[in-house]
Amino acid sequence: MASEFHHKLHSSPIFFAILAVVVILVGTVVTMFVPMLTNQMHPKLENLKPYTALQLAGRDVYQRDGCHYCHTQTVRPLKTEVMRYGEYSKAGEFAYDHPFLWGSKRTGPDLARIGGKYPDAWHYLHFDNPQALFAKSNMPKYGWLKNNMLDPEEIEAHMKALDFPYSSDEINGLNGKTEMDALVAYMQVIGTAVTAKAVAKAVPTAVEEKNPLAGKPEAIAEGKALFAANCAVCHGADGKGGIGPSVVDNVWLYQAGDVSDATIYVIIADGTKADMEIAGRKAKGGMPSFSSSMDRNKIWSLVAYIRSLQGQ
């Protein structure tokens, strides 16, 4: 019987081809499709929450306007990317993304860790006029989004298609909201399922208590240029505040009283996250990290300039 089967197998190319296809299909089903139906293939991070109605509406705007053509939402597990953007992406972050918006081209920076990096006001200004924040940006203006009101009925249909169970109160909460409001809400949730501890930058936080460049004219001059290029848009050209708080008064992290040079250094280098404790004070978040774009001397120069604005 076996010899007859071998003879038929080798003498009939059509039979051999059909048998090979069957074997390949069975192997494919067993090794690929069956595992896809198991729970471990669809992980969810502990902190991951479904999108709110407004956040999901913003995600629709992001997808509709092709933001994923220029911005990725995935950080590869490479040292250079982790240092620049934050903790590398996890599969469990994207359980509610249908479809995922990882993108494939970085004409603009990666947005996988954009959530909570800047305050809402920063995003409103950025979408309205990107060049106001980054003079050389080639990102188009999206100020017109604030004139487009959300349609709760249309959004509800999208949510039902994605099996997002929102109540009528949540849908009604979209009344009076614009597409700009929705897009900003979506920006602020991207990547936040990864804890603040996991995305902390690998920067030297054990620094000198006193600035080694304090009072040096050349350091203050360099700090002034750095402030104008990186800080003025949020803290004002004179340092008296705007989107971000003033850096010339005696209030730090929303609490009266001066802090050490080292604390200012850490705030600049590490940035802030909501409820992060720094020098016994709690931050509200919205300050990005500058450790990947400024070396130690540049940060100390910036601290020297800030102190000069305070008259110190």
Secondary structure, DSSP 8 states (H G I E B T S, - for coil): -HHHHHHHHHH-HHHHHHHHHHHHHHHHIIIIIHHHTSGGGS---TT-----HHHHHHHHHHHHTTGGGT------S-HHHHHHH-S---GGGGTT-SS----S--SS---TT-TTTS-HHHHHHHHH-GGGT-TT------GGGGG-B--HHHHHHHHHHTT----HHHHHTTTT-BHHHHHHHHHTTTTTTS-TTTT---------SS-TTTT-HHHHHHHHHHHHHHTHHHH-TTSS-SSS--SSSSEETTEES---HHHHHHHHHH---EEEEETTEEEES-----TTT--HHHHHHHHHHHHHHTT-
